[in-house]
Every structure is written in C-alpha cells, then in structure tokens.
Amino acid sequence: MPTPPPDLPDQLNSPSYLLPVEDTNFLLHDEMRAVRFALEYAKADLLLRDWGVRSTIIVFGSARVPSPERAAAWKEAATTPDEKEIQRIERQLRWYEAAREFGRIASERGGAKAPKERWRDNVIATGGGPGIMEAANRGAHEANAPSIGFNITLPHEQLPNRYTTPELTFRFHYFAMRKMHLAMRANALVVFPGGFGTMDELFELLTLRQTGKAPVVPIVMFDRSYWQRVLNLDVLLENR
C-alpha cells in the first residue's frame, strides 16, 4: 500500500473511507439487518462444513437443572434444607445424568467420532448453555466426540458451557437463525423437561414436521410424567 501523503488525515480517518466489512457502525444500521442475518447463516454453516458435520441430534431442556457439582455445593451450603426442594433437585439430577448418558452413547455410536469420507453424523447439538444443554454436551465430551453449542445473545448474558467443542461454539443475535441451524441438520430431537424456551423449540420442530417443511425425524420427550402434566397432546391431536 502506498504511503499516504501527510495532508489527507481527515479523508483517511473518515468512517466513509473504511471498507464496509471493517465498518461496524455501518453494519449495525437497521437497513443492514438482512446482511447480518445472512452472515449469521453463513458463518455457522461454513464452520460446520469445515468440521464435516452432516447431521445432528438436537437435545433441548431446562437451563436451570443443576449439575451434580452444583447440587452438592447447594446441599453443603444449605443450613435447613427443605424436603420438597431436595426432592426437586434429585429429580432434576436424574434428568441431568440421563442427558449426559445419552450424549455419550449417541456420540459413541452415531457417527460423530468416526467420520465417513470426512462427514460426521448425529453430532450432539444444544443451545450451548447450562443445565440439560451442558449435560448433553458433557456426555459427548466424555466420549471424546465433538459437540455443538448454538448460543444466543440475551439481556442477561448466557455464557457457553465448558463442554462444547470450542470451534463449534457459536453465538447468534437472531433467534430465527439459531432455530434454523438447530433444525436444518437434525436427524432426531430429544426434549427433556424445560420451560418456555424448551416449549418454543419443541413446537417449532413439531410444526415443521406437521407441515412437511422438514423431513420426518424421531422426536423423543423424556420423562412422560412431566410432559403429561405440562401438555395434553391428545387434545391437540383431536383438534388438529
């Protein structure tokens, strides 16, 4: 690059002189939303292709389920533990361990560890946060297999859990693009107990399946007693 003459500081320092890709303020204009949307699609898609991820198994569930380590610390710190709270935590620990075990087994047997002609299948993918998401990523990590974390920027920042593969740990601004990446490679969906976020993701996939916008894939809802209390699927089926 030629040495600039000394009498051009204003021109060279003007934001208009920045290349568009270098101009953050420009990229953050409302009018550039479509470009940002496309970038969120392209970045994750290219990096997943680089890793040879052809298909995934999606695991959803509550972000508030404690790990065994967190539960042990809570029990140790509790001066007067409430019996109902202890029962709730023990029930959630069973969910955590089940998600962890599933992540391990699916990673060992599904093709995530043994790529065929560079392609990996049935790679565990979660929302990247704590709780059930952490448990599934942890199981894959313990199997020495890659796993994906599709994180989302929230007002109260959600940090990625420590078990996602660093190169496959993504962060999205747009929920819609995050959902698209969660759905577009899914060979199966496993839904553990959770709240509004879990329900949102579940019904997104159910709607895609019902309308034929996505291939038919298995959808497993873990802990029948929980889901029977939360949802009356029979009523939905009767009135579809």
N, C-alpha and C positions, 0 to 999 in steps of 0.2 A: 504494500500500500504506500503510495507516495506521501512524503512528509507534508502536512498541511501548512499553508502559509500562515504567518503569525497574525494576520489581520482578519481571520474568519472565526473567532471564538464563538460569537453569537450564533452563527449558522450551524457550526458543528455541535454545539450544545443544545440546540433546539430539539424538543421531542419529535417534531415532524421529520427530522433527519434520521431518526432511528429506523432500522429495518422493522417492519410490522411485527415480526416474530420476537423482536427484542423489546417491544414497547408494551409493557404490562398495562399501563393505563388505557391504551388503545384497546387491547384485548378484553379488558373488563367493561367496556361500554355495553350498554343494553343491546345495541344493534349488532354486537358480535356474539350474541348468545348461541346462534346456530353454529358458528365456528367452534366455540368452546364445547358445544355438545358433540360435534364431530371429533374433536381432539380427545374427549373422554372415551369415545368409542375406539378410536384408532390406537391410542397408546396401549390400553389393556389388550386389545386384540393382537397387536404385533408382538408384545412381550409374551403372551400366552403361546403364540405360534413359535416364537424363538425357543420356548421350553418344550415344544412338541405336545402341548395339551390339546387333545382332540375332543375329549368328553369329560364330564364331571359328575360327581354325586353331590347334590346340594344338601346341606344339613342346617336347618333352622332351629331356633329355640330361644328361650329367655336369656338375656344378657345378665340377669341378676342371680342366676344359680351359682352358688359358691363352689370353688374348688375344694378338695379335701384339705389343702393347706389353710385356706381362708376359714373354713368351718372349724378346724382345730383351734385356730387362733381365737375365733369368736367364743368357743366353749371355754377356753382357758381364761379369757378376759371377763366372762360373764360372772358376776357375783351371785346373782339369784336367777339362774336360767329358768325361763318359762317352759313348761312341759309342752305346750302347743307349738312354741317356737322351735323346740328341739325336734319334735316330730316333723315339722315343716322342712327343716334343714336336712334331716335324714332322708326324707322323701326326695328332695332336690339333689342330694348327693347320689342317690341311685340313678337319677336321670343323667347326672354328670358322668358317672362311671360307665353307664350304658352308651352314651355318645362317644366317650373316649374309646371304649372297646370296639364300637362299630367303626370308628375312624381307622383304628389299627387293622381290623380284619379286612375291611374294604380296600385299604391301601395295599395290603399284602397279597390279596387275591384278585383284585380288579384290574390290574394292569398299570397302575401308577408307578410301580417300581421297575417294571420290565417293559420299556417301550418297544414297540414293534415297528421296524423301519422308521425309527425316531419318534413315533407317535405314542403318547401316553393316554390311556383311557381310565375313566372312573376316578379321576383325581378329586380328592375331597375339597370342596369349596364351601366357605361360610361367609357370613357378613364381617368376619375378621375381628370381632370384639371379644368381650369376656363371656363367662357363663358357658352355655351349651356350645357356642361357637368355638370357644377356647378348647373345650373338651374334645370336639371332633378333630380340630387341628392338632391337638396334643397327641391323639391316638395315631394320626398319620406320621407325626414327628417321631414318635417312639418306634414306628415301623421303618424309620429311615426313608420315608417317602415324601415327595413334595406335596404341599397343600396350598390352597389359595385363600387369601383374605380380601374380600371386596368391602373395604371400609367406606364410611360415609362421613362427610363433614357435618357436625351437628353443633347447635348453640353451646351445649355442654360437651366439650370435645371428647370423642371416643377414640382412645388410643388402640392401635393394633395389639392383639395378644402376641406373646413371645414365641408361639409355636408355628405361625405361618412361615412359609419359605420367604426369606427377605425379598428375593427377586420377583415373587408372585404376591406381594403385599401391595394392594392398590388403594387409592383414595379417590372417591367421587364427590362431586358437588351435587349432581343431579340424581335424585332417587330413580328417575325413569331409566337413565342409562345404566345405573347399577343393577336394576332389576333385569334389564335386557341381557347384561353379561351373565347374571345368575341363571337366567332361563335358557339362553341360546345353545349351550353345550350340555345341558343336563340329561343324563341317562336315567336318573332317578332323583326323587325328593324324599328326604326323611325329616319329618317335622316333630320336634319334641315340644313339650308344654312351653307356652310362652304367652305374651300379651298382644297388644295391638300390632306391633311390628311383625311378629310371627304370623298373626292372622292375615295381615296385609300381604305378605309374601305367599302364604298358602293359597289365598283366594286368587291372587294373580296367576299362579300356576294352574289352579283348577279352572279358571276362566279360559286360559289359553288351550287347555286340553278339551274343555267342553265345546269351544268354538272351532276347533280344528286348526288353530293358528300355530300349534306346536305338535310335534309327534306325541303319540301316546307313550307315556313313561310311568313306571310304578310310583305311587305316592303312598308312603307309609307314615301313619300318625302314631307316634309312640305313646303308650300309657292310655289304654282305652278308657279307664275310669275318668281321667282328666278330661278327655275330649267329649265324652258323653255328657259331662256336666256343663261344659262350655258351649257345645254346639248340638243342635238337633238336626243332624244331617238327613234323617228320614223325612222331616218336614220340607227341607229344601228339595229333596228328590221328588216328593209328591207334587210340588208346585213349580217344577222347572218348566 
